[in-house]
Amino acid sequence: MTGACHPTALTLTHRTPGQPRLLVLRALGLGDLLAGVPALRALRRAHPAHEIVLAAPEDLAGPAAASHAVDTLLPASAPHRAVPHALPWAAEPPDVAVDLHGNGPPSHRLLAALRPRLLLAFAHPGTPDVTGPPWRPDEHERDRWCRMLRFYGIPADPTDLALDPPVVPSPAPGAVVLHPGAGSAARRWPAARYADVARRLMDHGRAVVVTGGPGEEDLVAEVTPRGARAFPGGLPFPVLSALVASARAVVSGDTGIAHLAVAHGTPSVTLFGPVAPSLWGPPPSPRHRALWHPGPPGDPHAAQPDARLLRIAVDEVLDALAGLEAVPA
């Protein structure tokens, strides 16, 4: 056993020898990380002397650093948002471990195996030795983790979401950004409708940019009309952040770029389907519109677009964007 994390860990700042460590598990996606920023900042304020290590996918090093709440990123992930089987932790037991990943035995046991001096988590009957607050399935993601920390006496503000302005220039300042992709088909509004939105915006003189992540090149090509710019394959986070921060507006499904728009205060229209905006939507603000046709909860990992998502019409999206035009900067 050594005094350092696994050598593949990406250090964001220099660690002081002998510094106490606080390990946070949130091995999820960009939107999950940004929704967890208020909790991360609360931990930073409560433990200013600790090195805060975030166990998360390696490609989230950029937004982790932008949060100003994380010192080191420990690469960790699993398919389908599952709990990783193990963490590459080759250090003395953490002084504090915090489960911001889930509410059940898999994440509890993963952290408990590292023998932390203190484990903060939600309670679950499958791990009765973990004492924490009860889980509420109908709670917004930002509020959930802040409530958990408050149970342990750590003040946390779920509105503490903002990121600093990017230091790199935007590749398309003032454009309307359309992001048709998402982690599952259930949360992807049809490409043909995005393409219709893009064409009609351009007919009214708007500059349009279409973005997509790795593996979404064909989707981006299908949506992008002649004269619009496309950024397929996933932009580096500083560039994506700059693009969103300087955009006229962002239109997307319930995915990471919607949370990035909120973090930068960029006007946004977010299209919800299987999951209600009351659980993952933007905070109340005239700058953000969440479109959703209420119904029973759906499967956010389904292989087909959710029926509630398909009820959103092109004109609804364009009307929402028009309403954002009058919102002061």
Protein Blocks (a to p, Z undefined) as FASTA:
>chain_A
ZZbdcfkbccfbdcdehiacddddddbcfklmmmmmmmmmmmmmmmmmbccdddddfklm
mmmmmnopafbdcddddehhiacfbdcddbdddfbdcdfkbmcfklmmmmmmnopabdcd
dddfklmmbgcddddfkbcfklmmmmmmmmnopacdfklmbccddfbdcfbghiacddfb
dfbfklmccfklmmmmmmmmmmnopacdddddehilmmmmmmmcghiacdehiaafklmm
mmmmmpmbdcddddfklmmmmmnopacddddfkbcfklmmccddfkbccdddddddddfk
bcbdcfklmmpcfklmmmmmmmmmmpcZZ
